[in-house]
Amino acid sequence: MTSIDLAETRRATNPLFNDNRLKLCIFGLNVSNGCAITTAEGHLETDWPTMERIVRTGDAAGFEAMVPVARWRGFGGVTNFNGSCYETYTWAAGMSAATQHTSVFATSHVPVVHPIMAAKQATTIDHISRGRFALNVVGGWYTPELEMFGARVLEHDELYAYAAEWLDIAKLLWTREDEWDYEGRFFTIKKGFHEPKPIQQPFPPIMNAGGSVTGRRFAAKYADMAFIGLQHGDLENAREEIERLRQTAHEEFGRTLQIWTSAYVICRPTEREARDYLRYYTEEKGDRGAVVNLVRERLQRPDRVTPEDLETATRHMMVGWGGYPLIGTAEQTADRVAKLSQIGLDGLVLSWVNYQAELEQFIAEVLPLMEQLDLRKPFVP
């Protein structure tokens, strides 16, 4: 069965496969501060009623998905950025029960969650959500987190080989009716068995955010949604990257896939007000200690990076986890979103500083403009 056929079987329950040209998702809602490394008033706090209210707001507006961040410890600084966090499978189960429309992801670090456990949790959430679950598979790069578990820190390409076995096992559990044995490089399974099967057939959608050559090939082979980063707003380069990724998926693996990216939103009545707010929450209220720690961990070898490039990376991460900037008026935001669709993107995972207030503004002011641009259809519950 081709990926097109699979998408058709999932359309009945999962909005990730609807006809909107550009899907929308709320990103990073399960961790303190979300994606903005700041002490600015209104930044995201980790408490269930707040998160549930935000998720229900997006659900009622027709957002296609909610994607949490897999995090186990913070990055220090005055905020200990992301240090207060909810585990993503149980978060997804709770949010699935609290919503009616949106697809709810879990984000899973493969080195610290066994595939048998992951497959069972994913199936359970798929049943809770009536077929709206999706899984974001990540390898993990924050060494102190992996060391908390006593997990082996794998070399880059070895980690993708591990993730491939991990997914192969999960897919066998989701699809095989009989018992089976598996002897791999990393896993040995005896008499593997799994019931019930997921509602979505043959299994829930998979997202992956591999950025390297190896990561891109992994996403092309395994993912339904490939997640890419837009480097400093270079849209023409991104267009070529998107085309190459789609070509790899089609020509080498006989697959089609959606391609998504992240973006942070600062929408104000004027562009000057938006940029003034950007300066306020980064330069006046930014948690530089946390972002420096994050960037140094992310780069692995910061000593090989020039001070200028290190400063650029620090600023880029502070504003919204390195996402694409949507800064300006509602009209400017909608126009920039349209440009992202034009280069071939299928979805955006969005973040704000004040998620509740700014999400409501986005729904009231930007969504109608996206509908006028034929990026989305008016949502009917």
FENZI-V709337 format. One record per backbone hydrogen bond with DSSP energy under -1.0 kcal/mol. CO is the residue of the C=O (numbers start at 0). NH is the residue of the N-H. If there is no record, write none. Layout:
BEGIN
<<CO,NH> <CO,NH>>
END
This chain:
BEGIN
<<1,5> <2,6> <3,7> <4,8> <5,9> <6,10> <9,12> <9,13> <13,16> <14,17> <22,347> <23,63> <23,64> <24,349> <25,66> <29,85> <30,33> <31,81> <32,35> <35,37> <36,286> <39,42> <43,32> <44,46> <46,50> <47,51> <48,52> <49,53> <50,54> <51,55> <52,56> <53,57> <54,58> <55,59> <57,62> <58,61> <63,102> <64,25> <65,104> <66,27> <75,80> <79,82> <80,74> <83,31> <86,90> <87,91> <88,92> <89,93> <90,94> <91,95> <92,96> <102,65> <103,133> <105,135> <107,137> <108,111> <113,117> <114,118> <115,119> <116,120> <117,121> <118,122> <119,123> <120,124> <121,125> <122,126> <123,127> <124,128> <125,130> <131,103> <133,105> <134,206> <135,107> <137,109> <140,142> <141,144> <141,145> <142,146> <143,147> <145,150> <154,158> <155,159> <156,160> <157,161> <158,162> <159,163> <160,164> <161,165> <162,166> <163,167> <164,168> <165,169> <166,170> <167,171> <168,172> <169,173> <170,174> <171,175> <179,191> <181,188> <186,183> <188,181> <191,179> <204,134> <205,223> <205,224> <206,136> <207,226> <211,215> <212,216> <213,217> <214,218> <215,219> <216,220> <217,221> <218,222> <223,257> <224,207> <225,259> <230,233> <232,234> <233,237> <234,238> <235,239> <236,240> <237,241> <238,242> <239,243> <240,244> <241,245> <242,246> <243,247> <244,248> <245,249> <246,250> <247,251> <248,254> <249,253> <257,225> <258,345> <258,346> <259,227> <260,348> <261,323> <262,350> <263,325> <265,327> <269,273> <270,274> <271,275> <272,276> <273,277> <274,278> <275,279> <276,280> <277,281> <278,282> <278,283> <279,284> <284,38> <285,287> <286,290> <287,291> <288,292> <289,293> <290,294> <291,295> <292,296> <293,297> <294,298> <298,300> <300,303> <301,304> <305,309> <306,310> <307,311> <308,312> <309,313> <310,314> <311,315> <312,316> <313,317> <314,318> <315,321> <316,320> <317,36> <319,322> <323,263> <325,265> <327,267> <328,332> <329,333> <330,334> <331,335> <332,336> <333,337> <334,338> <335,339> <336,340> <337,341> <338,342> <339,344> <340,343> <345,22> <346,260> <347,24> <348,262> <349,26> <350,264> <353,357> <354,358> <355,359> <356,360> <357,361> <358,362> <359,363> <360,364> <361,365> <361,366> <365,369> <366,370> <367,371> <368,372> <369,374> <370,373> <374,21>>
END
